[in-house]
Structures are given as structure tokens and as C-alpha cells.
Amino acid sequence: MAFKRSKSRITIPIVEMTPMIDIVFLLIIFFMVAAQFAQQAHVNLNLPKEIGEQIEDKPRSTLVINILEDGSFVIDNSEGSITLEQVDLIVASTVKDNDVDWKNISIRADQNSLAGSLNEVLVILSKHGLSATNIATESP
């Protein structure tokens, strides 16, 4: 005598939550580390006190050029200061490799630095086809 299988039996699939929780924790760790790197790109400078343009959705800068009080240059919080020729090479490679425009480059000049240093950086940017740039300020 053959037994018939009951068709009224309902199977409920089991959803494993462990992999999803692992991925959420990995994403949290990634964004925490990325936020720390973004903060480390800034050298401690006395920025000019200006209201400036208030941008809510400002894109992250690909290149940050810091001009120190003594007129030396630091790129993205690197270890030491670099020469103007090195700034030129870095800007050239960044523009060539990443296809950036002026919105992706920021200049942070100390308020006590010479205007000549800022002008030299602007000349370099203009030489590479960047007609404008972002200049960082602090709110008064």
C-alpha cells in the first residue's frame, strides 16, 4: 500500500542573518576609517576669517594644497613641505590621471602666508587648464 504525501505541509525558508550583520559591521568600520582619513588631509592652519560660499553638498577634494605661513607647500597632509616644482608635477599627474576639474581641487592658505605663494599655485593650476579653484576659509 502506497502512502500519499501530504500536500498541506508548508515549508518556511530560514533566512540567515549572520552574513548580513557581518556586512553591516564591515560597512560601519569602512566609513569610520574613511572619515578619519578625510580629517587627516588637513594641516593645522589659521585660515582667513570669511563667510565664503555655503555649499551643502560639497564634493570631496581630490587634491588639497596647503600653503603654510612660511610660504612652503604641503599636499594632502604629507610628511614634509615640498617645492613649487613638485606641486607642479603633482597637479599635472592628478589632472592627467584622474580627469579632475577645478571643483575637485582645494587650496588652504594660512592667513599669514604671502599672497605671492598663493599666486604661484594659481599660476600652476591655470597652466594645467584649471581656471578656478576652491579656497578654504573659516567662518567668522
NUDREN-680633 format. One record per residue: chain; residue number from 1; x, y, z of N, C-alpha, C in turn. Coordinates in Angstrom, 1 decimal. Layout:
# NUDREN-680633
+------+-----+--------+--------+--------+--------+--------+--------+--------+--------+--------+
! unit ! pos !    n.u !    n.v !    n.w !   ca.u !   ca.v !   ca.w !    c.u !    c.v !    c.w !
+------+-----+--------+--------+--------+--------+--------+--------+--------+--------+--------+
!    A ! NUM !      X !      Y !      Z !      X !      Y !      Z !      X !      Y !      Z !
...
+------+-----+--------+--------+--------+--------+--------+--------+--------+--------+--------+
# end
This chain:
# NUDREN-680633
+------+-----+--------+--------+--------+--------+--------+--------+--------+--------+--------+
! unit ! pos !    n.u !    n.v !    n.w !   ca.u !   ca.v !   ca.w !    c.u !    c.v !    c.w !
+------+-----+--------+--------+--------+--------+--------+--------+--------+--------+--------+
!    A !   1 !    0.8 !   -1.2 !    0.0 !    0.0 !    0.0 !    0.0 !    0.9 !    1.2 !    0.0 !
!    A !   2 !    0.7 !    2.1 !   -0.9 !    1.5 !    3.3 !   -1.1 !    0.9 !    4.4 !   -0.3 !
!    A !   3 !    1.7 !    5.1 !    0.4 !    1.3 !    6.3 !    1.2 !    1.4 !    7.5 !    0.4 !
!    A !   4 !    0.4 !    8.4 !    0.5 !    0.5 !    9.6 !   -0.2 !    1.1 !   10.7 !    0.7 !
!    A !   5 !    1.9 !   11.6 !    0.0 !    2.5 !   12.7 !    0.8 !    1.4 !   13.7 !    1.0 !
!    A !   6 !    1.5 !   14.3 !    2.1 !    0.5 !   15.4 !    2.5 !    0.9 !   16.6 !    1.7 !
!    A !   7 !    0.0 !   17.2 !    1.0 !    0.3 !   18.4 !    0.2 !    0.1 !   19.7 !    1.1 !
!    A !   8 !   -0.5 !   19.5 !    2.2 !   -0.8 !   20.7 !    3.0 !    0.4 !   21.2 !    3.9 !
!    A !   9 !    1.4 !   20.5 !    3.8 !    2.6 !   20.8 !    4.6 !    3.3 !   22.1 !    4.0 !
!    A !  10 !    3.5 !   23.1 !    4.8 !    4.1 !   24.4 !    4.3 !    5.5 !   24.4 !    4.9 !
!    A !  11 !    6.5 !   24.7 !    4.0 !    7.8 !   24.9 !    4.4 !    8.2 !   26.4 !    4.5 !
!    A !  12 !    8.7 !   26.8 !    5.5 !    9.1 !   28.2 !    5.7 !   10.6 !   28.3 !    5.5 !
!    A !  13 !   11.1 !   29.1 !    4.6 !   12.5 !   29.2 !    4.4 !   13.2 !   29.9 !    5.6 !
!    A !  14 !   14.4 !   29.5 !    5.9 !   15.1 !   30.1 !    7.0 !   16.1 !   31.1 !    6.5 !
!    A !  15 !   16.0 !   32.3 !    7.0 !   16.9 !   33.4 !    6.5 !   18.0 !   33.5 !    7.5 !
!    A !  16 !   19.2 !   33.4 !    7.0 !   20.4 !   33.5 !    7.9 !   20.7 !   35.0 !    8.0 !
!    A !  17 !   20.7 !   35.5 !    9.2 !   21.0 !   36.9 !    9.4 !   22.5 !   37.2 !    9.7 !
!    A !  18 !   23.3 !   36.2 !   10.0 !   24.7 !   36.4 !   10.3 !   25.5 !   37.0 !    9.2 !
!    A !  19 !   25.4 !   36.6 !    8.0 !   26.1 !   37.3 !    6.9 !   25.7 !   38.8 !    6.7 !
!    A !  20 !   24.5 !   39.0 !    6.8 !   24.0 !   40.4 !    6.7 !   24.6 !   41.3 !    7.8 !
!    A !  21 !   24.6 !   40.8 !    9.0 !   25.1 !   41.6 !   10.2 !   26.6 !   41.8 !   10.0 !
!    A !  22 !   27.3 !   40.8 !    9.5 !   28.7 !   40.9 !    9.2 !   29.0 !   42.0 !    8.2 !
!    A !  23 !   28.2 !   42.1 !    7.1 !   28.4 !   43.1 !    6.1 !   28.1 !   44.5 !    6.7 !
!    A !  24 !   27.1 !   44.6 !    7.5 !   26.8 !   45.9 !    8.1 !   27.9 !   46.4 !    9.0 !
!    A !  25 !   28.5 !   45.5 !    9.8 !   29.6 !   45.9 !   10.6 !   30.8 !   46.3 !    9.8 !
!    A !  26 !   31.1 !   45.6 !    8.7 !   32.2 !   45.9 !    7.8 !   32.0 !   47.3 !    7.2 !
!    A !  27 !   30.8 !   47.6 !    6.8 !   30.5 !   48.9 !    6.2 !   30.7 !   50.0 !    7.3 !
!    A !  28 !   30.2 !   49.8 !    8.5 !   30.4 !   50.8 !    9.6 !   31.9 !   51.0 !    9.8 !
!    A !  29 !   32.7 !   50.0 !    9.8 !   34.1 !   50.1 !   10.0 !   34.8 !   50.9 !    8.9 !
!    A !  30 !   34.3 !   50.5 !    7.6 !   34.9 !   51.2 !    6.5 !   34.6 !   52.7 !    6.5 !
!    A !  31 !   33.4 !   53.1 !    6.8 !   33.1 !   54.5 !    6.8 !   33.7 !   55.3 !    8.0 !
!    A !  32 !   34.0 !   54.6 !    9.1 !   34.7 !   55.2 !   10.2 !   36.1 !   55.5 !    9.8 !
!    A !  33 !   36.8 !   54.5 !    9.2 !   38.2 !   54.7 !    8.7 !   38.3 !   55.7 !    7.7 !
!    A !  34 !   37.3 !   55.8 !    6.7 !   37.3 !   56.7 !    5.6 !   37.2 !   58.2 !    6.2 !
!    A !  35 !   36.3 !   58.3 !    7.2 !   36.1 !   59.6 !    7.8 !   37.4 !   60.1 !    8.5 !
!    A !  36 !   38.2 !   59.2 !    9.1 !   39.4 !   59.5 !    9.8 !   40.4 !   60.0 !    8.8 !
!    A !  37 !   40.5 !   59.3 !    7.6 !   41.5 !   59.7 !    6.6 !   41.1 !   61.1 !    6.0 !
!    A !  38 !   39.8 !   61.4 !    5.9 !   39.4 !   62.7 !    5.4 !   39.8 !   63.8 !    6.3 !
!    A !  39 !   39.7 !   63.5 !    7.6 !   40.1 !   64.6 !    8.6 !   41.7 !   64.8 !    8.6 !
!    A !  40 !   42.4 !   63.7 !    8.3 !   43.9 !   63.8 !    8.4 !   44.4 !   64.5 !    7.2 !
!    A !  41 !   43.7 !   64.8 !    6.2 !   44.1 !   65.5 !    5.0 !   44.3 !   67.0 !    5.2 !
!    A !  42 !   43.9 !   67.5 !    6.4 !   44.0 !   68.9 !    6.7 !   45.2 !   69.2 !    7.7 !
!    A !  43 !   46.0 !   70.1 !    7.3 !   47.1 !   70.6 !    8.1 !   46.5 !   71.7 !    9.0 !
!    A !  44 !   47.0 !   71.8 !   10.2 !   46.6 !   72.9 !   11.1 !   47.1 !   74.2 !   10.6 !
!    A !  45 !   46.1 !   75.0 !   10.1 !   46.4 !   76.4 !    9.6 !   45.5 !   77.4 !   10.2 !
!    A !  46 !   45.9 !   78.6 !   10.2 !   45.0 !   79.7 !   10.6 !   44.4 !   80.2 !    9.3 !
!    A !  47 !   43.2 !   79.8 !    8.9 !   42.6 !   80.2 !    7.7 !   42.0 !   81.5 !    7.8 !
!    A !  48 !   41.9 !   82.3 !    6.7 !   41.2 !   83.6 !    6.8 !   39.8 !   83.5 !    7.2 !
!    A !  49 !   39.4 !   84.5 !    8.0 !   38.0 !   84.5 !    8.5 !   37.1 !   85.2 !    7.5 !
!    A !  50 !   36.4 !   84.5 !    6.7 !   35.5 !   85.0 !    5.7 !   34.2 !   84.1 !    5.7 !
!    A !  51 !   33.1 !   84.7 !    5.4 !   31.9 !   83.9 !    5.3 !   32.0 !   82.9 !    4.2 !
!    A !  52 !   32.4 !   83.3 !    3.0 !   32.5 !   82.5 !    1.9 !   31.2 !   81.9 !    1.4 !
!    A !  53 !   31.3 !   81.0 !    0.4 !   30.2 !   80.3 !   -0.1 !   29.8 !   79.1 !    0.7 !
!    A !  54 !   28.5 !   79.1 !    1.0 !   28.0 !   78.0 !    1.9 !   27.5 !   76.9 !    1.0 !
!    A !  55 !   28.2 !   75.8 !    0.8 !   27.8 !   74.7 !    0.0 !   27.4 !   73.5 !    0.9 !
!    A !  56 !   26.2 !   73.0 !    0.6 !   25.7 !   71.9 !    1.4 !   26.3 !   70.6 !    1.0 !
!    A !  57 !   26.3 !   70.3 !   -0.3 !   26.8 !   69.0 !   -0.9 !   28.1 !   69.2 !   -1.6 !
!    A !  58 !   29.1 !   69.7 !   -0.8 !   30.4 !   69.9 !   -1.4 !   31.1 !   68.6 !   -1.7 !
!    A !  59 !   31.5 !   68.4 !   -3.0 !   32.2 !   67.1 !   -3.3 !   33.6 !   67.0 !   -2.6 !
!    A !  60 !   34.0 !   65.8 !   -2.3 !   35.3 !   65.7 !   -1.7 !   36.4 !   66.1 !   -2.6 !
!    A !  61 !   37.4 !   66.8 !   -2.1 !   38.5 !   67.2 !   -2.9 !   39.5 !   66.1 !   -3.3 !
!    A !  62 !   39.9 !   66.0 !   -4.5 !   40.8 !   65.0 !   -4.9 !   42.2 !   65.4 !   -4.5 !
!    A !  63 !   42.5 !   66.7 !   -4.5 !   43.8 !   67.3 !   -4.2 !   43.6 !   68.5 !   -3.3 !
!    A !  64 !   44.3 !   68.5 !   -2.1 !   44.3 !   69.6 !   -1.2 !   45.7 !   70.2 !   -1.1 !
!    A !  65 !   45.9 !   71.4 !   -1.5 !   47.2 !   72.1 !   -1.5 !   47.2 !   73.0 !   -0.3 !
!    A !  66 !   48.0 !   72.8 !    0.7 !   48.2 !   73.6 !    1.9 !   49.4 !   74.6 !    1.7 !
!    A !  67 !   49.1 !   75.9 !    2.0 !   50.2 !   76.8 !    1.9 !   50.5 !   77.3 !    3.4 !
!    A !  68 !   51.6 !   77.0 !    3.9 !   52.0 !   77.3 !    5.3 !   52.3 !   78.7 !    5.4 !
!    A !  69 !   52.5 !   79.2 !    6.7 !   52.8 !   80.6 !    7.0 !   54.1 !   81.0 !    6.4 !
!    A !  70 !   55.1 !   80.1 !    6.3 !   56.4 !   80.5 !    5.8 !   56.5 !   80.4 !    4.3 !
!    A !  71 !   55.3 !   80.1 !    3.6 !   55.3 !   80.0 !    2.2 !   55.6 !   78.7 !    1.6 !
!    A !  72 !   55.8 !   77.7 !    2.4 !   56.1 !   76.3 !    1.9 !   54.8 !   75.6 !    1.6 !
!    A !  73 !   54.8 !   74.5 !    0.9 !   53.6 !   73.8 !    0.4 !   53.6 !   72.4 !    1.0 !
!    A !  74 !   52.4 !   72.0 !    1.3 !   52.1 !   70.6 !    1.8 !   50.9 !   70.1 !    1.0 !
!    A !  75 !   51.1 !   68.9 !    0.5 !   50.0 !   68.3 !   -0.3 !   49.3 !   67.2 !    0.5 !
!    A !  76 !   48.0 !   67.3 !    0.8 !   47.2 !   66.3 !    1.5 !   47.9 !   65.8 !    2.8 !
!    A !  77 !   48.4 !   66.7 !    3.6 !   49.0 !   66.4 !    4.9 !   50.1 !   65.4 !    4.7 !
!    A !  78 !   51.0 !   65.5 !    3.7 !   52.1 !   64.7 !    3.6 !   53.1 !   65.0 !    4.7 !
!    A !  79 !   54.2 !   64.3 !    4.8 !   55.1 !   64.4 !    5.9 !   55.8 !   65.8 !    5.9 !
!    A !  80 !   56.4 !   66.2 !    4.8 !   57.1 !   67.5 !    4.9 !   56.7 !   68.4 !    3.8 !
!    A !  81 !   57.3 !   69.6 !    3.8 !   56.9 !   70.5 !    2.8 !   57.6 !   70.2 !    1.5 !
!    A !  82 !   57.0 !   70.6 !    0.4 !   57.6 !   70.3 !   -1.0 !   57.8 !   71.6 !   -1.7 !
!    A !  83 !   58.5 !   71.5 !   -2.8 !   58.9 !   72.7 !   -3.6 !   57.7 !   73.0 !   -4.6 !
!    A !  84 !   57.8 !   74.2 !   -5.2 !   56.8 !   74.6 !   -6.2 !   56.9 !   73.7 !   -7.4 !
!    A !  85 !   58.1 !   73.2 !   -7.8 !   58.2 !   72.3 !   -8.9 !   57.5 !   71.0 !   -8.6 !
!    A !  86 !   57.6 !   70.5 !   -7.4 !   56.9 !   69.3 !   -7.0 !   55.4 !   69.5 !   -7.0 !
!    A !  87 !   54.9 !   70.6 !   -6.6 !   53.5 !   70.9 !   -6.7 !   53.0 !   70.9 !   -8.1 !
!    A !  88 !   53.9 !   71.4 !   -9.0 !   53.5 !   71.4 !  -10.4 !   53.4 !   70.0 !  -11.0 !
!    A !  89 !   54.4 !   69.1 !  -10.6 !   54.3 !   67.7 !  -11.0 !   53.1 !   67.0 !  -10.5 !
!    A !  90 !   52.8 !   67.2 !   -9.2 !   51.6 !   66.5 !   -8.6 !   50.3 !   67.0 !   -9.2 !
!    A !  91 !   50.2 !   68.3 !   -9.5 !   49.0 !   68.8 !  -10.1 !   48.9 !   68.2 !  -11.5 !
!    A !  92 !   50.0 !   68.2 !  -12.3 !   50.0 !   67.6 !  -13.6 !   49.5 !   66.2 !  -13.6 !
!    A !  93 !   50.1 !   65.4 !  -12.7 !   49.7 !   63.9 !  -12.7 !   48.3 !   63.7 !  -12.2 !
!    A !  94 !   47.8 !   64.6 !  -11.3 !   46.5 !   64.4 !  -10.8 !   45.4 !   64.8 !  -11.9 !
!    A !  95 !   45.7 !   65.9 !  -12.6 !   44.8 !   66.3 !  -13.7 !   44.8 !   65.3 !  -14.8 !
!    A !  96 !   46.0 !   64.7 !  -15.1 !   46.1 !   63.8 !  -16.2 !   45.4 !   62.4 !  -15.9 !
!    A !  97 !   45.7 !   61.9 !  -14.7 !   45.3 !   60.6 !  -14.3 !   43.8 !   60.5 !  -13.9 !
!    A !  98 !   43.4 !   61.5 !  -13.2 !   42.0 !   61.4 !  -12.6 !   41.0 !   62.2 !  -13.3 !
!    A !  99 !   41.3 !   62.9 !  -14.4 !   40.4 !   63.7 !  -15.1 !   39.6 !   64.6 !  -14.2 !
!    A ! 100 !   40.3 !   65.4 !  -13.4 !   39.6 !   66.3 !  -12.4 !   39.4 !   67.7 !  -13.0 !
!    A ! 101 !   38.4 !   68.4 !  -12.4 !   38.2 !   69.8 !  -12.8 !   38.5 !   70.6 !  -11.5 !
!    A ! 102 !   38.2 !   71.9 !  -11.7 !   38.6 !   72.8 !  -10.6 !   37.8 !   72.6 !   -9.3 !
!    A ! 103 !   36.6 !   71.9 !   -9.4 !   35.8 !   71.7 !   -8.2 !   36.4 !   70.6 !   -7.3 !
!    A ! 104 !   37.4 !   69.8 !   -7.8 !   38.0 !   68.8 !   -7.0 !   39.3 !   69.2 !   -6.4 !
!    A ! 105 !   39.7 !   70.4 !   -6.6 !   41.0 !   70.9 !   -6.0 !   40.7 !   72.0 !   -5.0 !
!    A ! 106 !   41.3 !   71.9 !   -3.8 !   41.1 !   72.9 !   -2.8 !   42.5 !   73.5 !   -2.4 !
!    A ! 107 !   42.5 !   74.8 !   -2.1 !   43.7 !   75.4 !   -1.6 !   43.4 !   75.9 !   -0.2 !
!    A ! 108 !   44.3 !   75.6 !    0.7 !   44.1 !   76.0 !    2.1 !   45.4 !   76.8 !    2.4 !
!    A ! 109 !   45.2 !   78.2 !    2.4 !   46.4 !   79.1 !    2.6 !   46.2 !   79.7 !    4.0 !
!    A ! 110 !   47.3 !   79.6 !    4.8 !   47.4 !   80.3 !    6.1 !   47.1 !   81.8 !    5.9 !
!    A ! 111 !   46.4 !   82.4 !    6.8 !   46.1 !   83.8 !    6.7 !   47.3 !   84.7 !    6.8 !
!    A ! 112 !   48.4 !   84.2 !    7.4 !   49.7 !   85.0 !    7.5 !   50.7 !   84.6 !    6.4 !
!    A ! 113 !   50.3 !   83.8 !    5.4 !   51.2 !   83.4 !    4.3 !   51.2 !   84.6 !    3.3 !
!    A ! 114 !   52.2 !   84.6 !    2.5 !   52.4 !   85.6 !    1.5 !   51.4 !   85.3 !    0.3 !
!    A ! 115 !   50.9 !   86.4 !   -0.2 !   50.0 !   86.3 !   -1.4 !   50.7 !   85.8 !   -2.6 !
!    A ! 116 !   52.0 !   86.0 !   -2.6 !   52.8 !   85.5 !   -3.8 !   52.8 !   84.0 !   -3.9 !
!    A ! 117 !   52.8 !   83.3 !   -2.7 !   52.7 !   81.8 !   -2.7 !   51.4 !   81.3 !   -3.3 !
!    A ! 118 !   50.3 !   82.0 !   -2.9 !   49.0 !   81.6 !   -3.5 !   49.0 !   81.9 !   -5.0 !
!    A ! 119 !   49.5 !   83.0 !   -5.4 !   49.5 !   83.4 !   -6.8 !   50.3 !   82.3 !   -7.6 !
!    A ! 120 !   51.4 !   81.8 !   -7.0 !   52.2 !   80.8 !   -7.8 !   51.4 !   79.6 !   -7.9 !
!    A ! 121 !   50.7 !   79.2 !   -6.9 !   49.9 !   78.0 !   -7.1 !   48.8 !   78.2 !   -8.1 !
!    A ! 122 !   48.2 !   79.4 !   -8.1 !   47.1 !   79.6 !   -9.1 !   47.7 !   79.7 !  -10.5 !
!    A ! 123 !   48.9 !   80.1 !  -10.7 !   49.5 !   80.1 !  -12.0 !   49.7 !   78.6 !  -12.4 !
!    A ! 124 !   50.1 !   77.8 !  -11.5 !   50.3 !   76.3 !  -11.9 !   49.0 !   75.7 !  -12.3 !
!    A ! 125 !   47.9 !   76.0 !  -11.5 !   46.6 !   75.4 !  -11.8 !   46.1 !   76.0 !  -13.2 !
!    A ! 126 !   46.4 !   77.2 !  -13.5 !   46.0 !   77.8 !  -14.8 !   46.8 !   77.2 !  -15.9 !
!    A ! 127 !   48.0 !   76.9 !  -15.7 !   48.9 !   76.2 !  -16.7 !   48.3 !   74.9 !  -17.1 !
!    A ! 128 !   47.7 !   74.2 !  -16.1 !   47.1 !   72.9 !  -16.4 !   45.6 !   72.9 !  -16.8 !
!    A ! 129 !   45.1 !   74.1 !  -17.1 !   43.8 !   74.2 !  -17.6 !   42.7 !   74.4 !  -16.6 !
!    A ! 130 !   43.1 !   74.6 !  -15.3 !   42.1 !   74.8 !  -14.3 !   41.9 !   76.3 !  -14.1 !
!    A ! 131 !   40.8 !   76.9 !  -14.5 !   40.6 !   78.3 !  -14.5 !   40.1 !   78.8 !  -13.1 !
!    A ! 132 !   39.7 !   78.0 !  -12.2 !   39.2 !   78.4 !  -10.9 !   39.5 !   77.3 !   -9.9 !
!    A ! 133 !   39.3 !   77.6 !   -8.6 !   39.6 !   76.6 !   -7.6 !   38.8 !   77.0 !   -6.4 !
!    A ! 134 !   38.8 !   76.1 !   -5.4 !   38.2 !   76.3 !   -4.1 !   39.3 !   76.8 !   -3.1 !
!    A ! 135 !   39.0 !   77.9 !   -2.5 !   40.0 !   78.4 !   -1.4 !   39.2 !   78.3 !   -0.1 !
!    A ! 136 !   39.8 !   77.6 !    0.8 !   39.2 !   77.3 !    2.1 !   39.3 !   78.5 !    3.0 !
!    A ! 137 !   38.2 !   78.8 !    3.8 !   38.2 !   79.8 !    4.8 !   37.5 !   79.3 !    6.0 !
!    A ! 138 !   37.6 !   80.0 !    7.1 !   36.8 !   79.7 !    8.3 !   35.7 !   80.7 !    8.5 !
!    A ! 139 !   34.6 !   80.3 !    9.0 !   33.5 !   81.2 !    9.3 !   33.9 !   82.1 !   10.5 !
!    A ! 140 !   33.6 !   83.4 !   10.4 !   33.9 !   84.4 !   11.4 !   33.1 !   84.1 !   12.7 !
+------+-----+--------+--------+--------+--------+--------+--------+--------+--------+--------+
# end
